[in-house]
């Protein structure tokens, strides 16, 4: 989708019709809650029941690939410490996913070895279910953030990094938020590749579009 097409599509989301599934906000804005899932759902993995084999295999595969992501190409690495440490715990889980490999292969991150790691993890549901569920929970949180300015600052995707982790005074909040949403796409999208982010996904580039269209909301003490 090119930028002009996105602008038209994006603007259309703010027109209420009988067929829309967007709920009226409760924050006194008289606007509509347009969630990340509403706009980008076709690009994102569905949050399913991990007790179903297909769902378990899909999400566990993604979890393993995120655990080993530091050894991937740049477009498949995680950037934020929050995602690397708090959501995935790359350091803590790397040795676990490599247990099925011989000592001479544990530091080999070929596609063949990664497939062995995936199969091993998929066979250990009782041990890692909570870890895979943690990934789902973070994706679920992200899917529910609101992309429209009518929503409260607390629910806005422009404020997600501040909501999920304690930022220091010296931190650039906008940049930290861009990092967070880059990692959301890496972790939660069907593609799992930040080079495939759709036009409009929150980034330093797309923020200009939101600002130009009057759709960007700054932090407000009244929110």
C-alpha positions in Angstrom: 0.0 0.0 0.0 1.5 3.4 -1.0 1.4 6.4 1.2 -1.6 8.1 -0.5 -3.6 4.9 -0.4 -2.9 4.5 3.3 -4.0 8.1 3.9 -7.3 7.5 2.3 -7.8 4.2 4.1 -6.7 5.7 7.4 -9.0 8.6 7.1 -11.9 6.3 6.3 -11.5 4.6 9.7 -12.7 7.8 11.4 -16.1 7.7 9.7 -18.7 5.7 11.8 -21.0 3.3 9.9 -23.3 0.6 10.9 -20.8 -2.0 9.8 -17.9 -0.7 12.0 -16.8 -2.7 15.0 -15.2 0.2 16.8 -16.6 1.0 20.2 -17.3 4.5 21.3 -14.7 5.7 23.7 -15.5 6.2 27.4 -13.0 9.1 27.8 -15.3 11.9 27.0 -13.8 12.5 23.6 -16.9 11.5 21.6 -14.6 9.7 19.3 -14.0 6.1 18.3 -11.5 3.6 19.6 -9.5 2.4 16.6 -7.2 -0.3 17.8 -4.0 -1.6 16.3 -5.8 -4.8 15.5 -8.6 -3.0 13.7 -6.1 -1.3 11.3 -3.4 -3.9 11.0 -5.0 -7.2 11.9 -4.4 -8.8 8.5 -0.6 -8.4 9.2 -0.6 -9.8 12.7 -0.6 -13.3 14.3 -3.9 -14.3 15.8 -3.9 -14.8 19.6 -5.2 -18.4 20.0 -5.5 -21.1 22.6 -2.1 -22.6 23.3 -3.8 -25.9 24.1 -4.6 -26.3 20.4 -1.7 -28.0 18.7 -1.5 -25.7 15.7 -1.6 -22.6 17.8 1.0 -24.0 20.2 3.4 -24.9 17.3 3.0 -21.5 15.6 3.6 -19.4 18.7 6.4 -21.6 20.1 8.2 -21.4 16.8 8.0 -17.6 16.9 9.1 -17.6 20.6 12.2 -19.7 19.8 13.1 -17.5 16.8 12.9 -14.5 19.1 15.1 -16.2 21.7 17.8 -16.7 19.1 17.1 -13.4 17.3 20.4 -11.8 18.3 22.0 -14.2 15.8 19.6 -13.3 13.0 19.8 -10.6 10.3 19.2 -7.0 11.4 15.6 -7.0 10.2 14.8 -9.9 12.5 16.6 -8.8 15.7 14.8 -7.2 18.7 16.0 -3.7 19.6 14.5 -2.7 22.9 15.7 -4.1 26.2 12.1 -4.4 27.3 11.4 -7.0 24.6 14.7 -8.7 24.8 14.8 -9.0 28.6 11.3 -8.7 30.0 9.2 -10.4 27.3 11.5 -13.0 25.7 14.4 -13.2 28.2 16.8 -14.1 25.5 19.8 -14.7 27.8 17.9 -16.9 30.2 16.2 -19.0 27.5 19.0 -19.5 25.0 20.6 -22.4 26.8 17.2 -24.1 27.1 16.3 -24.0 23.5 19.8 -25.4 22.6 19.6 -28.4 24.9 18.8 -30.8 22.1 22.1 -29.8 20.3 25.5 -31.3 20.9 28.0 -29.0 22.6 29.8 -28.3 19.3 26.5 -27.1 17.8 25.0 -24.9 20.6 26.6 -21.8 19.1 25.6 -22.7 15.6 22.5 -20.8 14.5 22.0 -22.3 11.1 18.4 -22.8 9.9 18.8 -26.6 10.5 19.8 -26.1 14.1 17.1 -23.5 14.6 14.5 -26.1 13.4 15.9 -28.5 16.0 15.5 -25.9 18.6 11.9 -25.3 17.6 11.0 -28.9 17.6 12.6 -29.4 21.0 10.7 -26.4 22.5 7.4 -27.6 21.0 7.8 -30.9 22.8 8.3 -29.2 26.2 4.9 -27.5 26.6 4.6 -28.0 30.4 8.0 -26.4 30.9 7.7 -23.3 28.7 3.9 -22.7 28.3 4.1 -19.7 30.5 7.0 -18.2 28.5 5.1 -18.6 25.2 2.0 -17.2 26.9 4.0 -14.2 28.0 4.8 -13.4 24.3 1.1 -13.7 23.5 0.1 -11.4 26.3 2.5 -8.7 25.1 1.2 -9.0 21.6 -2.4 -8.9 22.9 -1.6 -5.7 24.8 -0.2 -4.1 21.7 -3.1 -5.1 19.5 -5.4 -3.3 21.9 -3.6 0.0 21.8 -5.5 2.9 20.1 -4.1 4.6 17.0 -6.5 7.5 16.9 -6.0 10.7 18.7 -9.6 10.7 20.2 -8.5 8.0 22.6 -7.0 8.7 26.0 -3.2 9.1 26.3 -3.2 6.0 28.6 -4.5 3.8 25.8 -2.6 5.5 23.0 0.0 3.6 21.0 2.0 6.8 21.1 2.6 6.2 24.8 3.1 2.4 24.9 6.8 2.3 25.9 6.1 4.5 28.9 3.2 2.3 30.0 5.2 -1.0 29.7 8.5 0.0 31.2 10.0 2.7 33.4 11.8 5.2 31.2 14.5 7.5 32.6 14.4 11.3 32.4 17.2 11.2 29.8 15.4 8.8 27.5 13.9 10.0 24.3 10.4 8.8 24.8 9.4 8.9 21.2 12.5 6.9 20.1 11.9 4.4 22.8 8.3 4.1 21.6 9.4 3.6 18.0 11.7 0.8 19.3 8.8 -0.8 21.1 6.6 -0.9 18.1 9.3 -2.1 15.8 9.7 -5.0 18.1 6.0 -5.6 18.3 6.0 -6.1 14.5 9.0 -8.3 14.6 7.5 -10.5 17.4 3.8 -10.4 16.6 3.4 -10.1 12.8 2.9 -13.0 10.4 6.0 -12.0 8.5 8.2 -11.5 11.6 10.3 -9.1 9.5 10.5 -5.4 10.1 11.3 -4.8 6.5 7.7 -5.8 5.8 6.1 -3.3 8.0 3.0 -1.7 6.4 2.7 1.9 5.7 1.3 3.6 8.8 2.9 1.3 11.3 4.3 3.5 14.0 7.8 4.7 13.3 9.8 7.9 13.0 8.7 8.1 9.3 5.0 7.4 9.8 4.7 9.8 12.7 5.1 12.6 10.2 2.0 11.4 8.5 0.0 11.3 11.7 1.1 14.8 12.5 0.3 16.1 9.0 -3.2 14.6 9.2 -3.8 16.0 12.6 -4.0 12.5 14.1 -1.1 12.6 16.5 -1.9 13.3 20.1 0.7 14.8 22.5 0.7 13.8 26.1 -1.8 15.8 28.2 -2.3 16.1 31.9 -6.0 15.9 31.2 -5.9 12.4 29.7 
